[in-house]
Amino acid sequence: MFYGKFEGNDKSIFQDSLKALRRMFGRVYAQDNLIALQRTAGFLTDKRFRAAFDRHAQSDQEKSLGWRLHILTWAAEHCLSVPGDYVECGVYRGFSFAVVADYVNFASVQKNLFLYDTFAGIPEALNSENRSNARYEEETAEDPDAIYSHVVRTFAAYPNIKVVRGIIPDSFAEACPEQIALLHVDLNSSKSEIAALEVLFDKVTPGGFVIFDDYGWVGYQEQKRAEDIFAGDRGHQIVELPTGQGLLIKR
Ligand SMILES: C[S@@+](CC[C@H](N)C(=O)[O-])C[C@H]1O[C@@H](n2cnc3c(N)ncnc32)[C@H](O)[C@@H]1O
């Protein structure tokens, strides 16, 4: 799946271009606005990854997120040996951490996972980029109670996963780990993300990871700008990954 404004016969031109790339280069990975030529993309044939990913990816959009989820599951596996809990800021329907929790068998892990969201979109006061809360233009607003219940059901089998409903950063007062090994930031708003980092960054253990979901996407440059300043002020740098994610390793 690709995001973009396809008009007229754009889609068939795009499909023809992919065919031409396949003819020229053999193996072509093309998903989630990422075209990679002659890459192994080993996660596609990794049985453990595929089983966890395929169990949870339902929509075309979720199915397109393989490489991003490969980064997240790799990070989650790595951070098992880093002291601290896991945190996701921006959960929506819980897709990413449903895959992560499945992949690392989180119920057997001696850590907690905290999942924070309003389940009602970006709060008005923190919607710095004036983003629509609908995922797609044609979508009508989703029922927050239904999204929240879906997420609670998804993680019900994990006694060590806590779903915290409310506005970040205020919701951290309800429940917040002392130490964080893995922090996933996916709030689609620079104000929300910086507000989260102001509270959580100091809790990230040396060697722990912070992954920014939107960091390299051109439509989200305000987040990158704010996060580069935030990280730079604390002597850190974020690496931009081809998936559009950003990765920071805490010193
Ligand atoms: C892109 S979605 C998260 C997607 C999710 N990580 C996944 O894997 O599917 C962004 C979410 O951030 C939430 N959000 C944005 N700002 C927030 C804030 N200040 N407090 C709580 N939730 C917020 C929205 O409600 C929305 O569900």
The ligand as an ORCA input file, in Angstrom:
! r2SCAN-3c Opt
* xyz 0 1
  C      -0.955      7.274     14.528
  S      -1.973      6.908     15.886
  C      -1.060      5.669     16.737
  C      -0.935      4.397     15.935
  C      -0.407      3.225     16.706
  N       0.922      3.451     17.231
  C      -0.430      1.980     15.837
  O       0.519      1.236     15.848
  O      -1.402      1.717     15.148
  C      -1.780      8.345     16.878
  C      -2.570      8.309     18.178
  O      -2.081      9.329     19.046
  C      -3.137      9.729     19.895
  N      -2.761     11.023     20.511
  C      -2.249     12.118     19.908
  N      -1.964     13.079     20.825
  C      -2.291     12.568     22.039
  C      -2.189     13.059     23.377
  N      -1.704     14.286     23.658
  N      -2.598     12.267     24.388
  C      -3.061     11.003     24.135
  N      -3.181     10.489     22.887
  C      -2.797     11.255     21.852
  C      -4.352      9.748     18.990
  O      -5.538      9.563     19.718
  C      -4.074      8.557     18.035
  O      -4.773      7.390     18.410
*
